[in-house]
């Protein structure tokens, strides 16, 4: 299914983001300056290494990946 996000490229859409990334320090609040789209209600962007994942806040499930080149 192609390369995933994160340092080991292990995170894919529909996966649950590991607990260590579900920490405020990884959440991207200033998504505009990272050239990210506005997260839908109930979601936030999380930085995982050089990549970004759009994650459901309540469950940690990944909706979308934005991979660095």
C-alpha positions in Angstrom: 0.0 0.0 0.0 3.0 2.3 -0.4 5.1 3.8 2.2 3.6 4.9 5.4 4.2 7.9 7.6 6.5 8.3 10.5 10.2 7.6 11.1 9.8 3.9 10.2 7.1 4.5 7.6 4.8 2.3 9.6 1.7 4.4 9.9 -1.1 4.0 7.4 -4.6 5.3 6.9 -7.0 3.5 9.2 -4.2 2.6 11.7 -4.4 3.8 15.2 -1.5 6.2 15.9 0.8 4.9 18.7 0.2 6.4 22.1 3.6 8.1 22.2 2.5 10.4 19.4 -0.9 11.2 21.0 0.8 13.8 23.1 0.3 17.6 22.8 4.0 18.1 21.8 3.4 16.4 18.5 0.1 18.2 17.7 0.4 20.8 15.0 -1.7 23.8 16.0 -0.1 26.2 13.5 -1.1 24.0 10.6 -1.1 27.0 8.2 2.6 27.6 8.6 3.2 23.9 7.8 1.1 24.3 4.6 -1.5 21.9 5.9 -5.2 22.1 5.2 -7.6 23.0 8.0 -8.3 19.9 10.1 -12.0 18.9 10.1 -13.9 19.1 13.4 -12.7 16.3 15.7 -9.4 15.9 14.0 -5.9 17.3 14.4 -2.6 17.2 12.5 0.2 15.3 14.3 3.9 15.5 13.2 5.6 12.1 13.0 9.2 12.8 12.0 9.2 14.6 8.7 5.6 13.5 7.9 2.2 14.6 9.1 -0.9 12.5 9.8 -4.4 13.7 10.3 -5.8 11.9 13.3 -9.1 11.6 15.0 -8.7 13.3 18.4 -11.0 10.8 20.3 -9.7 7.6 18.9 -6.2 8.2 17.4 -7.3 6.7 14.1 -5.4 8.1 11.1 -7.6 9.6 8.3 -4.9 11.0 6.0 -1.1 11.1 5.5 1.0 13.9 4.2 4.4 12.4 3.4 7.6 14.4 3.1 9.5 13.8 -0.1 
